[in-house]
């Protein structure tokens, strides 16, 4: 276990002890304070989006990851541990956020909905080269031994998760089960439309290789026949080795890449370095792990922005 992971686990354990010593009431009251709605805790933004769209007015959703923060690095406060403990349903992705896993192991019980149990996760190499990432192996181990957690970047897989979440909400709240099913069907229609836009928009492109700051886009690449070249592995804050940087620069030149992609919540410095070496520009390709602070966007609008960014970078007709 890495020092970073150990610190997250200790932070969660400490928060649990503090909670047991007298927490349980926090600003806004405990998670179960509203008897008219199902209290749902979502571990990070895409799961919040699902819960809110499917739950509607019948649920109250709390996102553990604050806007503008990298959700991989989440450490839970005592208040948040209390929210997990009191929630009627916890929507998370096992292996993605160690602090959340630890809190759920302590108090989750049968109130959990693990999206990884609905849609089996792809290997990290899916949608791209099967490289030996060297210094990045530690980051991959932290996210489930080489499995890619970014399942939400395939709209069709997200729709399948939504259908199952509707069933799970219906079990927790039978009186509104039909409404959850109806809203899940409406969300599926929106996601199917989005999938069609991606399929058509990326159908005819001069290039199909995307150079990304970390290996987050395997599902998107797999779904739309792209090839991902990740500068680092699954963990966005692991520095690539000099060997890996040289390898990416060589591949970017080989594929005549015009754009090196970086992310909204991660420093663009490495992407800018590679772009300078290959004569390319940089652009944001958002993995949608979280929204920027103050953003009024949502999953659908960010994904459509990603599509237009890809079409420009890959010279799609």
Helices and strands as residue ranges (DSSP letters): H 3-20, E 38-42, H 45-55, G 56-58, E 59-63, G 71-73, H 78-86, E 89-92, H 98-107, E 112-114, G 115-117, E 122-123, G 134-136, H 137-141, E 147-148, G 151-153, H 155-172, G 174-176, H 177-201, E 209-214, H 218-223, E 227-232, H 242-254, E 259-262, H 269-278, E 281-284, H 299-313
